[in-house]
Amino acid sequence: MIKLDIINEVVNRTGITKTKAELAVETVFQSMKKALTVGDRIELRGFGVFNVRPRKTGIGRNPRTGAEVSIPPGKAVRFKPGKELQSID
């Protein structure tokens, strides 16, 4: 599923124009990005939880040369599905 599929689903379910549905979906995604950027947790009941966790520093290897490469610390977005989403067969 891509963003266009989500927009089309909003149009089909609500009957609003495609332009307004696109604006609504884009606004939701921008709000989620903004919240994750500042380190907030996003909890969608019945769906799951998005949060940002720190990533450890480490040492990796360049596969071509075999030389060690230092991996800087960073942040990664994690998703934990809710109970309803986990029970999908």
N, C-alpha and C positions, 0 to 999 in steps of 0.2 A: 504494500500500500504506500502510495506517495501522497504528498501534500494536496495535489489536485483531487485525488480520490476522497480525501477528507472534506475538501471544499464542496465537491459534488454531493456528498452525503448530507452535509448541512443544508444545501439548497433543496434537496429532495425531501428532507424531513420537515423543514421549516417553511419552505415556499418563498423565502426571501430571495432577492436578486443575487446573482453570482458575484457581483462586485462587492456587495455588503458581506456576503459569506466569506469571501477572500480576505476582506479587511478584518473580520472577526477572528478568523483562524490565525492570520498573521499577528494580530494583537495578542492572542493567547501565547503564541510561540515566543514573541518578543518579550512578553512579561516573564515567561519561564526562564529565558536566557538571562534576563536582567537579574532575576532572583538568584540564579545559580552563580552568576558572576560575583555577586557580593557575599556568597557563601550561605545563602538561605536554603532551607529545606523545603521541598515541594511535596505535599502529601495530598494525593487524590484518592479519597476513600473508595474502596472497591477496585481500584486499579493498581496503585503502588506508590512508592516513595522514591523521589529523586533527591540525591544529596551529593555534595562535593567532598571528597576525601583527599588528604595529602598522599602523594606517591613518594616512596622512599628513593633515596639516592642509591646508586649501584654502579657496578662495573659490568659493561657488556663487551662483546667482541665484534670486531669488523669481520664479517664472514669471508671477505676476499683476502685480506692480509693477515687476519688472526690477531691483529693488534688490539690491545685493551683500550676501551673507550669509556670515559666516565659519563654516567647518566645523571643529569642534574635533577634535583627534587622538583616535583611539579604537583599538579592537582588533576584529579580524574573524576568525572561524573559517574556516579553509580546509581543503578536502579534496582530496587527490591520490589518484586511483584507482590500485590496484595493476595489475600486468601482466595478471593473469587477468581482472580486471574491464574493462580496456581492450580486450581481445580479443573482447568480446561483439559479435556481429553483429546 
